[in-house]
């Protein structure tokens, strides 16, 4: 069967992705940790993994440079690219929220116009638009929680996992926009032109997710 | 080096050099010629339409991806993002009384606003056709068969057409018996191909198991066993009707001799608003995006006041070219013609005679010496170089050998000289 390419994200979701690939039997435990290569064939040669920046990942898949990919739902929502989202991989849980400084969180709705700093300008704009609330988006690439403290923005829209960063920066959550986990996505042409090989990978990863879920709950 | 504005072109647009233009033209004319043989006649519509016309045809969501401009009288115009709506407008106005069915083809540039850096073109060529006024399976079969021939005529080597039906998806969604707003959500999730979200929504509502299973199995419902598998999964009459339509289509496409290039694929998901019946896409393994797309759209013409069914497809010419790995060959004319002082009239007559015989001929216009002209031309692959000298012609061949022949033998294609040129 032909080799299928799967793009996996560096950063937050990398560890969970590799553990899932190990559970599915594509890599020996720890095998990937000994290399710094960006393209890695699996032990059985059935797949090869390329490690991509999370923000670029869906682009690889949409254009077919990679048949499959692992991406956070947060990225899928923000980039709205044309890919098939097939499996909830179950790890990388986080929430997309709006937060304000503790001092102004009360009555934030009254403020107009609102200035919100975020790494997710599209999601944020859609949210406030659906609420009928005018908003000025300040698009940032990191350390979003800094913005309200220095007067760059009134509040932020960002991901939270434990809420610790929010608390440390005296920010209070006021609304939840979405919940996110890692998802398996597929290129629309690969799903057809390499159907068998792609479906085989999807099935194996689905089974790995179920197995890992059983281990966690059992 | 800093580029000045006058050295740049807008994001998402392209200049095509002679070789590239020739390839685009070749693909477009190849496809149009194939359509012509099936009785499809080409129409031309304006690049600019009233915004209202485009939004009327395609729905208000289309407005976000239009390039708009304001006419001096204050009317809002837009560059067409595809041609089907324009053809529908044309048919519903100027061809309202024409005998049906109408077989129309088109070729032209279309424009869509795209985010900078998305790698997507904002202007690209489309060639397509529409079969209007026939709501039969026969008409669907003709369009799918023609789509196969169009990709073959475009020079795509290995390709396949994936054939689905929006009626299948509609029937599955309807069979869930969800409340209206949830149904819209489910449809939106399906359109976004978000099967994770769809599963979550359906589990929340405890919808009918067979419909849920069929919906979630969609990405695998393709290939020779797809129809049987779908039949097994859902026992609803609306679903069975769609599946028997597809089975009928398969029989016809076998008769057309194109079934080898077609795969039933119930997971083909295209715009729900627009399409009403079969939907299909053309793919090749070398490219991650479809080469063509189309289907049946029986409600579009209704919006323009004539309730005629219609079916059609459009080919993405630039994608066909990027799927083609052969690349462009070099180009050079068949002959260059230079002349000595006083022989201009004879040389131009000679060039004209050769062009009339279908050859590509470039006449020397820079006043260079014969050796300069001939060396440069032959070095870049020109067939032969000619020097007209009164009533005789010096012919230099690619290998460098020269001979002198009568002008008349060259222009009229006489005897031995004619045989040489035909080689």
Boltz contact constraints between the chains, C-beta under 6 A:
constraints:
  - contact:
      token1: [A, 63]
      token2: [B, 288]
      max_distance: 6.0
  - contact:
      token1: [A, 64]
      token2: [B, 288]
      max_distance: 6.0
  - contact:
      token1: [A, 84]
      token2: [B, 193]
      max_distance: 6.0
  - contact:
      token1: [A, 85]
      token2: [B, 194]
      max_distance: 6.0
  - contact:
      token1: [A, 85]
      token2: [B, 195]
      max_distance: 6.0
  - contact:
      token1: [A, 85]
      token2: [B, 196]
      max_distance: 6.0
  - contact:
      token1: [A, 86]
      token2: [B, 195]
      max_distance: 6.0
  - contact:
      token1: [A, 88]
      token2: [B, 196]
      max_distance: 6.0
  - contact:
      token1: [A, 183]
      token2: [B, 196]
      max_distance: 6.0
  - contact:
      token1: [A, 187]
      token2: [B, 288]
      max_distance: 6.0
  - contact:
      token1: [A, 189]
      token2: [B, 283]
      max_distance: 6.0
  - contact:
      token1: [A, 189]
      token2: [B, 288]
      max_distance: 6.0
  - contact:
      token1: [A, 192]
      token2: [B, 162]
      max_distance: 6.0
  - contact:
      token1: [A, 192]
      token2: [B, 283]
      max_distance: 6.0
  - contact:
      token1: [A, 193]
      token2: [B, 283]
      max_distance: 6.0
  - contact:
      token1: [A, 193]
      token2: [B, 285]
      max_distance: 6.0
  - contact:
      token1: [A, 199]
      token2: [B, 220]
      max_distance: 6.0
